[in-house]
Amino acid sequence: MQFTLDGESFELTPTLVRRRLAGHVPEEIREYWVEVDGVRWPVKQVISLATGAKRSRFQSQASRRWLQNLGFLIGAGSLATESGSIPRLTGATHRGPFDESGLKELEALDVRVAF
């Protein structure tokens, strides 16, 4: 896959990404992650290591799109998606009486578990 960042052209393949991650340790995941060979990495760390570009040159959203186009599994928190859209559950951040209206969102949620 080829993309341009600030006028500089980059070519990435899944094999190249894996090779450039070798010898490195994943940093703490703050929100978004990419799974590479069963290990979850912060998306910006992966793009930075794979391209040599400083993280300030690109956004997490672009990183997720590039890595998804390479066939890697992308996710946020404990949710994963192959389509690139990160599902969000609304109203789940406060504690209070149980509200059944949020169950419709959960019925449509596709969860995949990998060991």
Residue pairs with C-beta under 8 A, 6 or more apart in sequence:
1 11
1 12
1 13
1 66
1 69
1 70
2 9
2 10
2 11
2 12
3 9
3 10
3 12
3 66
4 10
5 51
5 53
5 57
5 58
6 57
8 53
10 51
10 53
12 50
12 51
12 66
12 70
13 70
14 70
14 71
14 72
16 50
17 36
17 46
17 50
17 67
17 70
17 72
18 36
18 37
20 49
20 50
21 36
21 41
21 46
21 49
21 50
24 49
26 39
26 40
26 41
26 42
26 45
27 41
27 42
27 45
28 42
29 40
29 41
29 42
30 42
31 60
31 76
31 77
32 42
32 43
32 60
32 63
32 64
32 74
32 75
32 76
32 86
33 40
33 41
33 42
33 43
33 74
33 75
33 76
34 40
34 41
34 42
34 43
34 46
34 63
34 64
34 67
34 72
34 73
34 74
34 75
35 41
35 72
35 73
35 74
35 75
35 80
35 114
36 46
36 72
38 114
40 75
43 60
43 63
43 64
43 67
43 74
44 55
44 58
44 60
44 63
45 55
46 63
46 67
47 53
47 55
47 58
47 63
47 66
47 67
48 54
48 55
64 74
64 84
65 84
67 74
68 74
68 82
68 84
73 80
73 81
73 82
73 114
74 80
74 81
74 82
74 84
74 86
75 81
75 86
76 86
79 86
79 87
79 111
80 111
80 112
81 87
87 109
89 102
89 105
89 106
89 109
90 102
90 105
91 99
91 102
92 102
